[in-house]
């Protein structure tokens, strides 16, 4: 520090704080929000902290200063977190005849309230599904008042079963032999499941939408929101997400079928709830994704809060993020195959 000029001393002080916060965040996947809810909120900032530390590393590298070692060390210690943020493309077998493709998409009520100034969003979403034609589709924020019909699919919960809350839908080109609702308590969010048959195999697919924060993601709006109210809301949301993750895991433990969990987690891959649900499942983006894997429209930062997780019995043959502005989320698709 003594050999640094005044400006670089300020930069290194900020660098040290950012590096410390990132280091602390590595513990968050193991810290239950019910025990330490406030610190759990830091998980939302992990992508930002990683990017900032990379920028600080580059800053010191260009100046040939040993201070680069701070961010470098913290990034290396959390290498799994860094690689969950960005993936390089890999050569995979996406055309295997035994592949199953699963798509997850939060459709935001098909733009019912005209958030996007385009009257054709609903028709564009339907055309997108028909064009991509995945075998399984999991939708969040589906609306009861505007159901859609897709040719060649079995409609499960698109018409809403008795006692199933609105807001979720699942479609399958394979026969559906069972299904139901997880009924998240005291929440407008929910989870569904269906058992589908492919050949001689029965596979359970979960479609989940964990507790929403209700936070306005516009950067200017966030600046004007009181920090104490914001953190209080996030704390309550994370605690409820933990309850929902526990309910999903309990439900999963009661089946012997190979499972797939897809949906909108409303949290990042650096959070406790993601870690709890993932368990020994494979994150299809980490196995076969490319780039930042952004799934949510947040200015300047690549947030990944939508996931497709699959049983280790599956081989992941492909993953795709779609840069289609049809919602505040972006569709994702995984291509998998059951290991024989």
RAQUICOR-V263617 format. One record per residue. PHI is phi in whole degrees, -180 to 180 (none if undefined). OMEGA is omega as a letter, one per 30 degrees, with the letter a starting at -180 (* if undefined). NEAR is the number of other ideal C-beta (glycine too) atoms within 12 Angstrom. Layout:
# RAQUICOR-V263617
PHI/OMEGA/NEAR + PHI/OMEGA/NEAR
This chain:
# RAQUICOR-V263617
none/a/17 + -64/a/7 + -86/l/11 + -89/l/18 + -76/a/13 + -58/a/10 + -62/a/12 + -68/l/22 + -65/l/17 + -65/l/14 + -60/a/26 + -70/l/29 + -64/l/19 + -65/l/22 + -57/a/35 + -63/l/25 + -65/a/21 + -64/l/32 + -65/l/35 + -64/a/21 + -63/l/28 + -65/l/40 + -61/l/26 + -63/a/26 + -64/l/37 + -65/l/30 + -87/a/24 + -62/l/38 + -61/a/30 + -112/a/21 + -109/a/27 + -63/l/24 + -58/l/38 + -65/l/21 + -93/a/16 + -136/a/21 + -66/a/26 + -64/a/23 + -69/l/25 + -63/a/40 + -62/l/35 + -64/a/35 + -61/l/44 + -68/a/41 + -95/a/29 + -58/l/42 + -57/l/36 + -66/a/27 + -64/l/36 + -64/a/39 + -63/l/26 + -63/l/30 + -67/l/41 + -63/l/28 + -65/l/22 + -64/l/35 + -60/l/30 + -64/l/19 + -58/a/25 + -73/l/26 + -63/a/18 + -66/l/12 + -99/l/19 + 52/l/9 + -114/a/25 + -67/l/18 + -62/l/29 + -61/a/28 + -65/a/20 + -62/a/31 + -67/l/39 + -60/a/26 + -63/a/22 + -66/l/33 + -67/l/33 + -66/l/22 + -62/l/21 + -110/a/30 + -57/l/16 + -64/l/19 + -70/l/34 + -64/a/30 + -73/l/22 + -76/l/32 + -86/a/35 + -138/l/26 + -126/l/28 + -88/a/14 + -66/l/17 + -137/a/17 + -86/a/10 + -132/a/24 + -95/a/17 + -89/a/25 + -112/l/12 + -62/a/20 + -64/a/12 + -94/l/22 + -66/l/26 + -122/l/40 + -108/a/38 + -123/l/49 + -116/l/48 + -126/a/50 + -157/l/45 + -86/a/41 + -88/l/41 + 49/l/33 + 58/l/30 + 53/l/35 + 62/a/27 + -57/a/20 + -102/l/15 + 58/l/14 + -62/l/22 + -100/a/23 + -76/a/10 + -147/a/17 + -73/a/12 + -101/a/16 + -58/a/27 + -59/l/27 + -66/l/17 + -67/l/23 + -66/l/39 + -61/l/27 + -63/l/17 + -63/l/31 + -61/a/38 + -65/l/20 + -72/a/16 + -78/l/24 + 51/l/20 + -70/a/39 + -71/a/35 + -131/l/43 + -126/l/48 + -117/a/47 + -115/l/48 + -114/a/47 + 55/l/38 + -81/a/42 + -110/a/25 + -61/a/20 + -75/a/13 + -130/a/24 + -66/l/22 + -117/l/30 + -118/l/16 + -124/a/30 + -67/l/13 + 89/a/16 + -112/l/30 + -82/a/28 + -97/l/25 + -109/a/36 + 68/l/38 + -68/l/32 + -97/l/20 + 69/l/24 + -74/l/24 + -58/l/10 + 70/l/13 + -94/a/28 + -70/l/29 + -68/l/27 + 114/a/32 + -137/l/45 + -155/l/48 + -136/l/49 + -131/a/41 + -145/l/39 + -82/l/26 + -95/l/28 + -59/l/20 + -107/a/30 + -106/a/21 + -166/l/20 + -179/l/31 + 179/a/28 + -111/l/31 + -87/l/36 + 52/l/23 + -59/a/30 + -73/l/17 + 51/a/15 + -151/l/26 + -86/l/20 + -92/a/37 + -164/l/39 + -138/l/45 + -124/l/44 + -142/l/40 + -146/l/43 + -105/a/30 + -115/a/35 + -115/l/23 + -121/a/31 + 62/l/15 + -98/a/9 + -105/l/25 + -108/a/22 + -123/l/37 + -98/l/37 + -117/l/50 + -105/l/48 + -121/a/50 + -123/l/48 + -135/a/45 + -72/a/45 + -47/l/35 + -87/a/34 + -84/a/30 + 71/a/18 + -84/l/25 + -72/a/19 + -86/l/25 + -68/a/16 + -58/a/16 + -66/l/10 + -67/l/12 + -65/a/22 + -62/a/12 + -92/a/12 + -89/l/21 + -57/a/11 + -65/a/14 + -67/l/11 + -69/l/16 + -64/a/24 + -69/l/23 + -63/l/19 + -66/l/26 + -62/l/34 + -59/l/27 + -65/l/27 + -63/a/33 + -65/l/42 + -65/l/29 + -69/l/32 + -61/l/45 + -62/l/35 + -60/a/29 + -69/l/40 + -63/l/40 + -65/l/27 + -66/l/32 + -62/a/41 + -64/l/28 + -63/l/16 + -65/l/26 + -62/a/31 + -68/a/14 + -96/l/15 + -121/l/24 + -98/a/14 + -74/l/26 + -64/a/31 + -121/l/41 + -129/l/46 + -120/a/47 + -126/l/48 + 143/a/48 + -101/a/46 + -87/a/51 + 52/l/40 + -161/a/47 + -92/l/44 + -73/a/42 + -106/a/40 + -102/l/43 + -64/a/39 + -66/l/45 + -61/a/43 + -62/l/35 + -66/a/35 + -71/a/38 + -62/a/34 + 50/l/23 + -98/l/17 + -75/l/32 + -97/l/30 + -85/a/39 + -65/l/43 + -66/a/41 + -67/a/31 + -81/a/30 + -147/a/35 + -80/a/36 + -147/l/23 + 79/a/21 + -79/l/28 + 69/a/38 + -59/l/33 + -123/a/42 + -132/a/36 + -83/l/26 + -127/a/26 + -57/l/18 + 79/a/16 + -127/a/25 + -88/a/30 + -80/l/35 + -115/a/42 + -124/l/42 + -112/a/49 + -139/l/49 + -129/a/52 + -110/a/45 + -131/l/42 + -58/l/32 + -63/l/20 + -73/l/22 + -97/l/36 + -101/a/27 + -89/a/39 + -101/l/31 + 178/l/33 + -151/a/39 + -141/l/33 + -98/l/35 + -108/l/27 + -92/a/19 + -112/a/29 + -87/a/21 + -119/a/32 + -165/l/35 + -86/l/34 + -112/l/41 + -116/l/34 + -67/l/40 + -132/l/44 + -141/l/40 + -114/l/46 + -116/a/34 + -132/l/43 + -144/l/34 + -71/l/26 + -67/a/17 + -88/*/11
